[in-house]
Amino acid sequence: MQILVISSKEKYRSEVPNVIRLFAAGLEIFHLRKPRFSLKRMEDYLDQIPTKYHNRIVVHSFHELAKTYDLRGIHLTKRHKKTRFSTAWRCFLLKLKKPRLTISTSCHDLTKLDDYSSKYDYVMLSPVYDSISKTGRQAAYAYGTIKKTIKEIGRNNIYALGGVNASKIEDTELLGFGGVALLGSVWHSNKNPVDVYNESVDVMIGRKQSKIETSSAKIEV
């Protein structure tokens, strides 16, 4: 299981210091999603992040930033996927220049999950649980159907998004997800963002340790 964090849509000045603290705490993937930002504001945001952390950042807009910054990857939104040919061409050119660049996307339809997970480095399925940041946005799928679909696909590059917090980590693993995306639980909480992240990490590590201990017990018997 892997944990990634997605930025808020609106926050900026108060968010950057917390993002740096998240990286220092061990966060490996941060999705910079600012649909209302201009190219200049995106650059300003990135310039405030120490360069040693740039290779952990995935941008949702202005993908050309991956040419000038040592970014981890780019994320394709619904708008990008509408212009299939031009988007595919841009991705091809970026990959030529930076082969290790990851390309991810989001999925809101279980029938498309197999196709997406085969084409992209990883996919975020949402909303898996009732949203924390969007009032009234409820879980869109039956958990049994999610588990069956992911098992049939047989890939571990599918991340759970929507209403995910520390209390959901174990459930998402049981459903077959390879990771989780934290958003509302980090930015729409009274808790410190780093504390929220660490709580999720602690649950994940505890889950792994439990599986190791169970496995060892079986061997000893």
MDAnalysis code that builds the backbone (N, CA, C; Angstrom):
import MDAnalysis as mda
import numpy as np

u = mda.Universe.empty(663, n_residues=221, atom_resindex=np.repeat(np.arange(221), 3), trajectory=True)
u.add_TopologyAttr("name", ["N", "CA", "C"] * 221)
u.add_TopologyAttr("resid", np.arange(1, 222))
u.add_TopologyAttr("resname", ["MET", "GLN", "ILE", "LEU", "VAL", "ILE", "SER", "SER", "LYS", "GLU", "LYS", "TYR", "ARG", "SER", "GLU", "VAL", "PRO", "ASN", "VAL", "ILE", "ARG", "LEU", "PHE", "ALA", "ALA", "GLY", "LEU", "GLU", "ILE", "PHE", "HIS", "LEU", "ARG", "LYS", "PRO", "ARG", "PHE", "SER", "LEU", "LYS", "ARG", "MET", "GLU", "ASP", "TYR", "LEU", "ASP", "GLN", "ILE", "PRO", "THR", "LYS", "TYR", "HIS", "ASN", "ARG", "ILE", "VAL", "VAL", "HIS", "SER", "PHE", "HIS", "GLU", "LEU", "ALA", "LYS", "THR", "TYR", "ASP", "LEU", "ARG", "GLY", "ILE", "HIS", "LEU", "THR", "LYS", "ARG", "HIS", "LYS", "LYS", "THR", "ARG", "PHE", "SER", "THR", "ALA", "TRP", "ARG", "CYS", "PHE", "LEU", "LEU", "LYS", "LEU", "LYS", "LYS", "PRO", "ARG", "LEU", "THR", "ILE", "SER", "THR", "SER", "CYS", "HIS", "ASP", "LEU", "THR", "LYS", "LEU", "ASP", "ASP", "TYR", "SER", "SER", "LYS", "TYR", "ASP", "TYR", "VAL", "MET", "LEU", "SER", "PRO", "VAL", "TYR", "ASP", "SER", "ILE", "SER", "LYS", "THR", "GLY", "ARG", "GLN", "ALA", "ALA", "TYR", "ALA", "TYR", "GLY", "THR", "ILE", "LYS", "LYS", "THR", "ILE", "LYS", "GLU", "ILE", "GLY", "ARG", "ASN", "ASN", "ILE", "TYR", "ALA", "LEU", "GLY", "GLY", "VAL", "ASN", "ALA", "SER", "LYS", "ILE", "GLU", "ASP", "THR", "GLU", "LEU", "LEU", "GLY", "PHE", "GLY", "GLY", "VAL", "ALA", "LEU", "LEU", "GLY", "SER", "VAL", "TRP", "HIS", "SER", "ASN", "LYS", "ASN", "PRO", "VAL", "ASP", "VAL", "TYR", "ASN", "GLU", "SER", "VAL", "ASP", "VAL", "MET", "ILE", "GLY", "ARG", "LYS", "GLN", "SER", "LYS", "ILE", "GLU", "THR", "SER", "SER", "ALA", "LYS", "ILE", "GLU", "VAL"])
u.atoms.positions = np.array([
    [0.835, -1.206, 0.000],
    [0.000, 0.000, 0.000],
    [0.870, 1.255, 0.000],
    [0.455, 2.225, -0.791],
    [1.177, 3.495, -0.831],
    [0.194, 4.634, -0.586],
    [0.687, 5.684, 0.049],
    [-0.149, 6.842, 0.363],
    [0.321, 8.046, -0.432],
    [-0.615, 8.679, -1.138],
    [-0.298, 9.941, -1.794],
    [-1.249, 11.005, -1.272],
    [-0.844, 12.256, -1.392],
    [-1.658, 13.380, -0.942],
    [-1.926, 14.299, -2.121],
    [-3.175, 14.760, -2.233],
    [-3.563, 15.699, -3.283],
    [-3.753, 17.075, -2.649],
    [-3.279, 18.108, -3.309],
    [-3.425, 19.460, -2.778],
    [-4.891, 19.867, -2.748],
    [-5.182, 20.895, -1.989],
    [-6.522, 21.466, -2.027],
    [-6.652, 22.257, -3.322],
    [-7.858, 22.618, -3.695],
    [-8.054, 23.416, -4.905],
    [-7.694, 24.874, -4.683],
    [-7.973, 25.353, -3.459],
    [-7.890, 26.791, -3.205],
    [-6.660, 27.233, -2.424],
    [-6.275, 26.490, -1.415],
    [-5.214, 26.953, -0.517],
    [-3.880, 27.134, -1.255],
    [-3.095, 28.080, -0.749],
    [-1.807, 28.340, -1.372],
    [-0.760, 28.680, -0.317],
    [-0.819, 29.900, 0.205],
    [0.199, 30.352, 1.155],
    [0.294, 29.450, 2.377],
    [-0.867, 29.057, 2.925],
    [-0.854, 28.222, 4.125],
    [-0.527, 26.768, 3.802],
    [-0.668, 26.399, 2.528],
    [-0.474, 25.004, 2.146],
    [0.997, 24.661, 1.929],
    [1.737, 25.537, 1.296],
    [3.123, 25.242, 0.935],
    [3.972, 24.794, 2.128],
    [3.965, 25.510, 3.260],
    [4.780, 25.046, 4.402],
    [4.390, 23.648, 4.873],
    [3.094, 23.349, 4.823],
    [2.641, 22.024, 5.246],
    [3.069, 20.942, 4.251],
    [3.091, 21.276, 2.971],
    [3.548, 20.316, 1.962],
    [5.022, 19.980, 2.198],
    [5.807, 20.996, 2.485],
    [7.231, 20.767, 2.775],
    [7.388, 19.865, 4.001],
    [6.564, 20.108, 5.022],
    [6.610, 19.269, 6.234],
    [6.183, 17.826, 5.915],
    [5.217, 17.676, 5.014],
    [4.773, 16.339, 4.616],
    [5.909, 15.584, 3.922],
    [6.621, 16.284, 3.048],
    [7.768, 15.654, 2.390],
    [8.814, 15.243, 3.417],
    [9.073, 16.117, 4.361],
    [10.062, 15.820, 5.403],
    [9.636, 14.623, 6.250],
    [8.309, 14.429, 6.375],
    [7.773, 13.318, 7.155],
    [7.796, 12.001, 6.374],
    [8.119, 12.087, 5.072],
    [8.251, 10.869, 4.280],
    [7.300, 10.725, 3.107],
    [6.432, 11.721, 2.872],
    [5.503, 11.641, 1.749],
    [6.263, 11.495, 0.433],
    [5.908, 10.488, -0.362],
    [6.637, 10.208, -1.595],
    [5.933, 10.739, -2.847],
    [4.608, 10.921, -2.773],
    [3.880, 11.402, -3.950],
    [2.916, 12.512, -3.538],
    [3.060, 13.662, -4.154],
    [2.168, 14.794, -3.908],
    [1.604, 15.277, -5.240],
    [0.264, 15.299, -5.329],
    [-0.396, 15.768, -6.548],
    [-0.759, 17.241, -6.402],
    [-0.171, 18.061, -7.258],
    [-0.426, 19.497, -7.257],
    [-1.588, 19.784, -8.214],
    [-2.744, 19.986, -7.616],
    [-3.976, 20.177, -8.388],
    [-4.557, 21.562, -8.085],
    [-4.314, 22.484, -8.987],
    [-4.779, 23.864, -8.827],
    [-5.427, 24.321, -10.142],
    [-6.664, 23.917, -10.398],
    [-7.312, 24.218, -11.685],
    [-7.468, 25.697, -11.991],
    [-7.437, 26.542, -10.975],
    [-7.608, 27.975, -11.212],
    [-6.275, 28.721, -11.305],
    [-5.192, 28.026, -11.133],
    [-3.878, 28.673, -11.166],
    [-3.416, 28.950, -12.595],
    [-2.754, 30.073, -12.762],
    [-2.080, 30.383, -14.020],
    [-0.734, 29.660, -14.017],
    [-0.063, 29.662, -15.152],
    [1.267, 29.054, -15.231],
    [2.211, 29.728, -14.244],
    [2.117, 31.046, -14.139],
    [2.996, 31.792, -13.235],
    [2.787, 31.372, -11.783],
    [1.544, 31.194, -11.373],
    [1.263, 30.806, -9.992],
    [1.739, 29.377, -9.721],
    [1.627, 28.523, -10.722],
    [2.136, 27.156, -10.567],
    [3.650, 27.187, -10.389],
    [4.308, 28.012, -11.169],
    [5.763, 28.138, -11.048],
    [6.151, 28.699, -9.682],
    [5.405, 29.694, -9.226],
    [5.677, 30.283, -7.912],
    [5.543, 29.231, -6.812],
    [4.518, 28.392, -6.940],
    [4.285, 27.329, -5.957],
    [5.481, 26.369, -5.941],
    [5.867, 25.901, -7.121],
    [6.977, 24.955, -7.215],
    [8.286, 25.563, -6.732],
    [8.478, 26.842, -7.003],
    [9.722, 27.504, -6.605],
    [9.863, 27.616, -5.087],
    [8.743, 27.517, -4.373],
    [8.801, 27.577, -2.918],
    [9.100, 26.226, -2.281],
    [9.012, 25.172, -3.086],
    [9.314, 23.825, -2.606],
    [10.796, 23.541, -2.860],
    [11.540, 23.086, -1.866],
    [12.947, 22.745, -2.093],
    [13.112, 21.796, -3.275],
    [14.089, 22.045, -4.107],
    [14.271, 21.252, -5.329],
    [14.445, 19.760, -5.049],
    [14.958, 19.422, -3.868],
    [15.154, 17.999, -3.551],
    [13.837, 17.229, -3.461],
    [12.718, 17.962, -3.341],
    [11.410, 17.309, -3.258],
    [10.639, 17.356, -4.588],
    [11.161, 18.031, -5.588],
    [10.433, 18.168, -6.851],
    [10.136, 16.819, -7.511],
    [11.021, 15.850, -7.293],
    [10.805, 14.545, -7.923],
    [9.730, 13.718, -7.222],
    [9.008, 14.336, -6.302],
    [7.870, 13.674, -5.658],
    [6.542, 14.345, -6.056],
    [6.616, 15.320, -6.949],
    [5.440, 16.116, -7.305],
    [4.871, 15.717, -8.664],
    [3.550, 15.575, -8.700],
    [2.815, 15.290, -9.936],
    [1.889, 16.476, -10.205],
    [1.938, 17.043, -11.407],
    [1.103, 18.202, -11.720],
    [-0.119, 17.790, -12.537],
    [-1.244, 18.455, -12.255],
    [-2.496, 18.185, -12.959],
    [-2.729, 19.151, -14.116],
    [-1.966, 20.197, -14.179],
    [-2.113, 21.188, -15.249],
    [-0.740, 21.717, -15.636],
    [-0.683, 22.355, -16.791],
    [0.588, 22.872, -17.296],
    [1.667, 21.791, -17.262],
    [1.373, 20.707, -17.957],
    [2.278, 19.559, -17.973],
    [3.666, 19.897, -18.496],
    [3.762, 20.979, -19.267],
    [5.067, 21.371, -19.797],
    [6.062, 21.731, -18.690],
    [5.546, 21.923, -17.478],
    [6.433, 22.203, -16.341],
    [7.401, 21.041, -16.095],
    [7.010, 19.852, -16.544],
    [7.868, 18.679, -16.367],
    [9.145, 18.790, -17.194],
    [9.159, 19.708, -18.156],
    [10.357, 19.918, -18.974],
    [11.400, 20.753, -18.227],
    [10.921, 21.661, -17.395],
    [11.840, 22.587, -16.715],
    [12.065, 22.252, -15.242],
    [11.182, 21.447, -14.672],
    [11.337, 21.029, -13.277],
    [11.503, 19.499, -13.241],
    [12.255, 19.021, -12.292],
    [12.474, 17.575, -12.159],
    [11.292, 16.946, -11.420],
    [10.143, 16.882, -12.101],
    [8.917, 16.393, -11.478],
    [8.798, 14.884, -11.573],
    [7.953, 14.344, -10.674],
    [7.715, 12.897, -10.673],
    [6.826, 12.479, -11.840],
    [5.792, 13.304, -12.108],
    [4.876, 12.897, -13.164],
    [3.835, 13.937, -13.499],
    [2.932, 13.538, -14.407],
    [1.801, 14.366, -14.802],
    [0.524, 13.558, -14.639],
    [-0.564, 14.268, -14.372],
    [-1.861, 13.620, -14.180],
    [-2.819, 14.139, -15.246],
    [-3.492, 13.229, -15.931],
    [-4.428, 13.609, -16.978],
    [-5.836, 13.712, -16.416],
    [-6.443, 14.870, -16.584],
    [-7.804, 15.105, -16.114],
    [-8.806, 14.737, -17.212],
    [-10.071, 14.865, -16.898],
    [-11.122, 14.590, -17.870],
    [-10.966, 15.479, -19.105],
    [-10.584, 16.730, -18.866],
    [-10.400, 17.669, -19.975],
    [-9.270, 17.215, -20.888],
    [-8.192, 16.745, -20.327],
    [-7.073, 16.274, -21.146],
    [-7.474, 15.076, -22.001],
    [-8.274, 14.179, -21.412],
    [-8.632, 12.952, -22.132],
    [-9.625, 13.202, -23.265],
    [-10.258, 14.368, -23.252],
    [-11.178, 14.711, -24.345],
    [-10.418, 14.991, -25.634],
    [-9.211, 15.541, -25.492],
    [-8.370, 15.811, -26.662],
    [-7.334, 14.699, -26.761],
    [-7.798, 13.538, -27.149],
    [-6.972, 12.331, -27.089],
    [-5.683, 12.423, -27.902],
    [-5.797, 12.869, -29.143],
    [-4.617, 12.854, -30.016],
    [-3.549, 13.816, -29.511],
    [-3.932, 15.053, -29.234],
    [-2.951, 16.048, -28.795],
    [-2.354, 15.685, -27.433],
    [-3.199, 15.140, -26.550],
    [-2.706, 14.727, -25.233],
    [-1.728, 13.563, -25.361],
    [-2.075, 12.585, -26.190],
    [-1.196, 11.432, -26.405],
    [0.146, 11.871, -26.990],
    [0.105, 12.836, -27.885],
    [1.331, 13.326, -28.512],
    [2.210, 14.050, -27.491],
    [1.598, 14.874, -26.652],
    [2.359, 15.594, -25.629],
    [2.988, 14.618, -24.645],
    [2.221, 13.602, -24.264],
    [2.745, 12.588, -23.326],
    [3.917, 11.841, -23.950],
    [3.788, 11.552, -25.242],
    [4.855, 10.841, -25.964],
    [6.142, 11.660, -25.964],
    [6.023, 12.955, -26.239],
    [7.188, 13.830, -26.277],
    [7.826, 13.975, -24.900],
    [6.975, 14.085, -23.872],
    [7.500, 14.199, -22.506],
    [8.232, 12.923, -22.096],
    [7.667, 11.780, -22.460],
    [8.270, 10.495, -22.121],
    [9.612, 10.300, -22.839],
    [9.706, 10.847, -24.050],
    [10.968, 10.757, -24.784],
    [12.071, 11.499, -24.025],
    [11.710, 12.663, -23.502],
    [12.683, 13.482, -22.785],
    [12.936, 12.965, -21.377],
    [11.853, 12.461, -20.721],
    [11.973, 11.976, -19.347],
    [11.265, 10.627, -19.219],
    [11.954, 9.535, -19.568],
    [11.350, 8.195, -19.572],
    [10.752, 7.761, -18.241],
    [11.294, 8.289, -17.128],
    [10.809, 7.863, -15.816],
    [9.569, 8.629, -15.358],
    [9.135, 9.590, -16.134],
    [7.963, 10.392, -15.783],
    [6.724, 9.502, -15.696],
    [5.980, 9.583, -14.591],
    [4.757, 8.788, -14.451],
    [3.574, 9.543, -15.060],
    [2.632, 8.786, -15.591],
    [1.404, 9.365, -16.135],
    [0.235, 8.674, -15.449],
    [-0.564, 9.453, -14.746],
    [-1.695, 8.910, -13.995],
    [-2.992, 9.565, -14.453],
    [-4.107, 9.013, -13.996],
    [-5.408, 9.599, -14.311],
    [-6.409, 9.202, -13.235],
    [-7.610, 9.757, -13.334],
    [-8.691, 9.426, -12.405],
    [-9.772, 8.653, -13.149],
    [-10.532, 7.870, -12.404],
    [-11.590, 7.072, -13.000],
    [-12.853, 7.177, -12.137],
    [-13.978, 7.415, -12.787],
    [-15.256, 7.526, -12.089],
    [-16.269, 6.513, -12.633],
    [-15.744, 5.480, -13.271],
    [-16.599, 4.473, -13.884],
    [-15.886, 3.128, -13.802],
    [-16.448, 2.203, -13.035],
    [-15.804, 0.895, -12.843],
    [-15.597, 0.142, -14.149],
    [-16.459, 0.382, -15.139],
    [-16.333, -0.339, -16.414],
    [-15.091, 0.103, -17.199],
    [-14.538, 1.258, -16.831],
    [-13.340, 1.761, -17.529],
    [-12.056, 1.500, -16.747],
    [-12.197, 0.961, -15.554],
    [-11.043, 0.808, -14.660],
    [-9.976, -0.124, -15.237],
    [-10.375, -1.222, -15.837],
    [-9.418, -2.170, -16.416],
    [-8.615, -1.503, -17.520],
    [-9.303, -0.785, -18.412],
    [-8.646, -0.108, -19.528],
    [-7.658, 0.945, -19.027],
    [-8.100, 1.759, -18.078],
    [-7.243, 2.819, -17.548],
    [-6.022, 2.263, -16.830],
    [-6.230, 1.243, -16.013],
    [-5.119, 0.709, -15.224],
    [-4.070, 0.026, -16.107],
    [-4.465, -0.364, -17.319],
    [-3.506, -0.975, -18.243],
    [-2.732, 0.077, -19.033],
    [-3.302, 1.282, -19.161],
    [-2.677, 2.331, -19.964],
    [-1.837, 3.309, -19.152],
    [-2.174, 3.472, -17.865],
    [-1.504, 4.477, -17.040],
    [-0.683, 3.825, -15.930],
    [0.275, 4.594, -15.406],
    [1.108, 4.063, -14.325],
    [0.279, 3.754, -13.084],
    [-0.702, 4.607, -12.802],
    [-1.664, 4.311, -11.746],
    [-2.931, 5.122, -11.969],
    [-4.021, 4.644, -11.346],
    [-5.348, 5.240, -11.524],
    [-5.982, 5.471, -10.161],
    [-6.661, 6.617, -10.020],
    [-7.382, 6.895, -8.777],
    [-8.881, 6.712, -9.025],
    [-9.475, 5.751, -8.347],
    [-10.913, 5.506, -8.457],
    [-11.644, 6.322, -7.407],
    [-12.688, 7.049, -7.817],
    [-13.438, 7.851, -6.848],
    [-14.891, 8.027, -7.282],
    [-15.785, 8.366, -6.330],
    [-15.539, 8.396, -4.887],
    [-15.798, 7.021, -4.271],
    [-14.830, 6.533, -3.523],
    [-14.953, 5.216, -2.896],
    [-15.786, 5.296, -1.620],
    [-15.576, 6.370, -0.849],
    [-16.350, 6.624, 0.373],
    [-17.009, 7.997, 0.260],
    [-17.901, 8.303, 1.183],
    [-18.534, 9.627, 1.189],
    [-17.461, 10.701, 1.325],
    [-17.540, 11.703, 0.469],
    [-16.515, 12.737, 0.421],
    [-16.427, 13.543, 1.709],
    [-15.205, 13.918, 2.079],
    [-14.968, 14.769, 3.242],
    [-14.987, 16.237, 2.835],
    [-14.460, 16.526, 1.651],
    [-14.334, 17.919, 1.200],
    [-15.548, 18.434, 0.431],
    [-16.352, 17.512, -0.135],
    [-17.501, 17.932, -0.933],
    [-18.795, 17.452, -0.277],
    [-19.536, 18.364, 0.287],
    [-20.776, 18.025, 0.987],
    [-21.778, 17.383, 0.039],
    [-22.323, 16.248, 0.451],
    [-23.352, 15.583, -0.340],
    [-22.836, 14.604, -1.376],
    [-21.532, 14.569, -1.578],
    [-20.985, 13.623, -2.551],
    [-20.752, 12.287, -1.868],
    [-21.564, 11.303, -2.262],
    [-21.537, 10.013, -1.593],
    [-20.770, 8.964, -2.387],
    [-20.442, 7.877, -1.700],
    [-19.753, 6.760, -2.348],
    [-20.563, 6.284, -3.545],
    [-19.857, 5.975, -4.636],
    [-20.552, 5.670, -5.885],
    [-20.643, 4.183, -6.212],
    [-19.963, 3.347, -5.428],
    [-19.908, 1.934, -5.788],
    [-20.167, 1.027, -4.585],
    [-20.690, -0.148, -4.873],
    [-20.852, -1.165, -3.828],
    [-19.483, -1.778, -3.567],
    [-19.132, -1.950, -2.309],
    [-17.799, -2.428, -1.966],
    [-17.518, -3.816, -2.539],
    [-18.532, -4.645, -2.564],
    [-18.360, -5.984, -3.127],
    [-18.011, -5.924, -4.606],
    [-18.616, -4.980, -5.312],
    [-18.348, -4.818, -6.743],
    [-16.933, -4.305, -6.976],
    [-16.489, -3.368, -6.115],
    [-15.117, -2.858, -6.217],
    [-14.120, -4.005, -6.042],
    [-14.317, -4.788, -5.001],
    [-13.393, -5.891, -4.691],
    [-13.337, -6.890, -5.838],
    [-14.491, -7.232, -6.376],
    [-14.569, -8.200, -7.478],
    [-13.865, -7.648, -8.726],
    [-14.105, -6.370, -9.017],
    [-13.520, -5.755, -10.208],
    [-12.002, -5.689, -10.114],
    [-11.479, -5.226, -8.969],
    [-10.028, -5.117, -8.799],
    [-9.366, -6.496, -8.836],
    [-10.017, -7.488, -8.251],
    [-9.470, -8.844, -8.258],
    [-9.388, -9.388, -9.675],
    [-10.400, -9.113, -10.476],
    [-10.420, -9.578, -11.866],
    [-9.360, -8.860, -12.705],
    [-9.144, -7.575, -12.404],
    [-8.131, -6.809, -13.137],
    [-6.738, -7.330, -12.810],
    [-6.499, -7.614, -11.530],
    [-5.235, -8.221, -11.117],
    [-4.035, -7.292, -11.136],
    [-4.267, -5.997, -10.959],
    [-3.151, -5.036, -10.899],
    [-3.204, -4.292, -9.573],
    [-2.034, -3.837, -9.107],
    [-1.981, -3.136, -7.815],
    [-1.719, -1.641, -7.994],
    [-2.095, -1.102, -9.157],
    [-1.855, 0.321, -9.429],
    [-3.135, 1.146, -9.354],
    [-4.097, 0.670, -8.558],
    [-5.371, 1.373, -8.404],
    [-5.453, 1.958, -6.998],
    [-5.677, 3.272, -6.915],
    [-5.707, 3.986, -5.638],
    [-7.148, 4.395, -5.300],
    [-7.476, 4.321, -4.030],
    [-8.795, 4.740, -3.552],
    [-8.786, 6.232, -3.258],
    [-9.772, 6.946, -3.784],
    [-9.895, 8.390, -3.556],
    [-11.331, 8.711, -3.169],
    [-11.480, 9.666, -2.265],
    [-12.814, 10.086, -1.852],
    [-13.167, 9.578, -0.468],
    [-13.103, 10.460, 0.522],
    [-13.482, 10.088, 1.879],
    [-12.482, 9.216, 2.600],
    [-11.265, 9.137, 2.092],
    [-10.259, 8.256, 2.704],
    [-9.553, 8.962, 3.863],
    [-9.495, 8.286, 5.003],
    [-8.707, 8.746, 6.146],
    [-8.090, 7.521, 6.813],
    [-7.442, 7.724, 7.931],
    [-6.739, 6.624, 8.599],
    [-7.656, 5.440, 8.907],
    [-8.897, 5.729, 9.251],
    [-9.836, 4.658, 9.621],
    [-10.243, 3.790, 8.434],
    [-9.947, 4.252, 7.207],
    [-10.334, 3.505, 6.004],
    [-9.177, 2.712, 5.402],
    [-7.971, 2.886, 5.918],
    [-6.796, 2.243, 5.320],
    [-6.948, 0.725, 5.235],
    [-7.350, 0.120, 6.333],
    [-7.483, -1.342, 6.345],
    [-8.552, -1.802, 5.363],
    [-9.673, -1.087, 5.307],
    [-10.740, -1.447, 4.386],
    [-10.278, -1.394, 2.935],
    [-9.537, -0.343, 2.584],
    [-9.094, -0.201, 1.193],
    [-8.156, -1.336, 0.793],
    [-7.320, -1.765, 1.729],
    [-6.428, -2.887, 1.428],
    [-7.229, -4.163, 1.213],
    [-8.238, -4.373, 2.037],
    [-9.076, -5.568, 1.901],
    [-9.860, -5.559, 0.593],
    [-10.173, -4.353, 0.097],
    [-10.882, -4.237, -1.185],
    [-9.955, -4.487, -2.367],
    [-8.647, -4.468, -2.119],
    [-7.691, -4.778, -3.175],
    [-6.928, -3.591, -3.735],
    [-7.135, -2.406, -3.166],
    [-6.444, -1.220, -3.664],
    [-4.944, -1.305, -3.379],
    [-4.153, -0.750, -4.297],
    [-2.707, -0.733, -4.117],
    [-2.229, 0.491, -3.369],
    [-3.147, 1.441, -3.153],
    [-2.789, 2.657, -2.449],
    [-4.006, 3.514, -2.180],
    [-3.800, 4.614, -1.465],
    [-4.883, 5.544, -1.160],
    [-4.433, 6.973, -1.450],
    [-5.395, 7.817, -1.787],
    [-5.137, 9.237, -2.020],
    [-5.859, 10.032, -0.945],
    [-5.107, 10.799, -0.174],
    [-5.686, 11.630, 0.877],
    [-5.893, 13.045, 0.353],
    [-7.080, 13.594, 0.632],
    [-7.370, 14.960, 0.198],
    [-8.107, 15.698, 1.319],
    [-9.407, 15.466, 1.420],
    [-10.206, 16.160, 2.427],
    [-9.752, 15.921, 3.846],
    [-9.304, 14.703, 4.136],
    [-8.868, 14.387, 5.507],
    [-7.642, 15.193, 5.903],
    [-6.850, 15.617, 4.916],
    [-5.640, 16.390, 5.188],
    [-5.931, 17.884, 5.291],
    [-6.710, 18.408, 4.340],
    [-6.894, 19.864, 4.238],
    [-8.189, 20.383, 4.849],
    [-9.128, 19.488, 5.144],
    [-10.401, 19.919, 5.733],
    [-10.584, 19.263, 7.092],
    [-9.585, 19.407, 7.924],
    [-9.597, 18.813, 9.257],
    [-9.038, 19.816, 10.250],
    [-9.426, 19.666, 11.502],
    [-8.880, 20.526, 12.553],
    [-7.477, 20.083, 12.965],
    [-7.083, 18.919, 12.483],
    [-5.776, 18.384, 12.827],
    [-4.698, 18.948, 11.903],
    [-3.485, 18.891, 12.365],
    [-2.344, 19.272, 11.548],
    [-2.212, 18.289, 10.381],
    [-2.002, 18.768, 9.142],
    [-1.884, 17.879, 7.983],
    [-0.854, 16.772, 8.153],
    [0.271, 17.088, 8.785],
    [1.302, 16.068, 8.984],
    [0.818, 14.995, 9.955],
    [0.065, 15.393, 10.972],
    [-0.483, 14.416, 11.922],
    [-1.465, 13.479, 11.229],
    [-2.288, 14.045, 10.340],
    [-3.259, 13.227, 9.594],
    [-2.521, 12.209, 8.728],
    [-1.499, 12.667, 8.040],
    [-0.693, 11.768, 7.196],
    [-0.034, 10.681, 8.041],
    [0.567, 11.079, 9.152],
    [1.255, 10.115, 10.006],
    [0.306, 9.070, 10.586],
    [-0.921, 9.472, 10.889],
    [-1.918, 8.511, 11.390],
    [-2.170, 7.424, 10.354],
    [-2.288, 7.833, 9.104],
    [-2.522, 6.869, 8.028],
    [-1.319, 5.956, 7.836],
    [-0.124, 6.534, 7.913],
    [1.099, 5.741, 7.787],
    [1.190, 4.721, 8.922],
    [0.864, 5.149, 10.129],
    [0.921, 4.251, 11.286],
    [-0.017, 3.063, 11.111],
    [-1.218, 3.331, 10.594],
    [-2.177, 2.246, 10.364],
    [-1.639, 1.295, 9.304],
    [-1.091, 1.854, 8.239],
    [-0.554, 1.038, 7.150],
    [0.600, 0.172, 7.640],
    [1.515, 0.767, 8.407],
    [2.652, 0.012, 8.937],
    [2.184, -1.065, 9.904],
    [1.203, -0.726, 10.737],
    [0.657, -1.697, 11.681],
    [0.009, -2.859, 10.975],
    [-0.654, -2.566, 9.876],
    [-1.310, -3.600, 9.069],
    [-0.266, -4.545, 8.473],
    [0.827, -3.950, 7.952],
    [1.900, -4.756, 7.371],
    [2.544, -5.641, 8.428],
    [2.802, -5.055, 9.612],
    [3.433, -5.804, 10.699],
    [2.565, -6.959, 11.150],
    [1.246, -6.710, 11.188],
    [0.304, -7.759, 11.583],
    [0.353, -8.928, 10.608],
    [0.437, -8.623, 9.307],
    [0.482, -9.673, 8.288],
    [1.777, -10.471, 8.399],
    [2.892, -9.777, 8.699],
    [4.184, -10.452, 8.847],
    [4.156, -11.392, 10.043],
    [3.594, -10.915, 11.163],
    [3.529, -11.730, 12.377],
    [2.646, -12.951, 12.164],
    [1.544, -12.764, 11.445],
    [0.642, -13.885, 11.165],
    [1.327, -14.917, 10.294],
    [2.058, -14.426, 9.279],
    [2.783, -15.313, 8.384],
    [3.833, -16.109, 9.138],
    [4.560, -15.437, 10.039],
    [5.611, -16.102, 10.824],
    [5.024, -17.156, 11.746],
    [3.885, -16.849, 12.313],
    [3.223, -17.796, 13.213],
    [2.866, -19.074, 12.461],
    [2.411, -18.928, 11.221],
    [2.018, -20.102, 10.436],
    [3.233, -20.964, 10.127],
    [4.370, -20.302, 9.838],
    [5.592, -21.038, 9.528],
    [6.070, -21.824, 10.743],
    [5.993, -21.175, 11.903],
    [6.452, -21.831, 13.129],
    [5.626, -23.071, 13.443],
    [4.337, -22.995, 13.191],
    [3.456, -24.135, 13.446],
    [3.786, -25.269, 12.485],
])
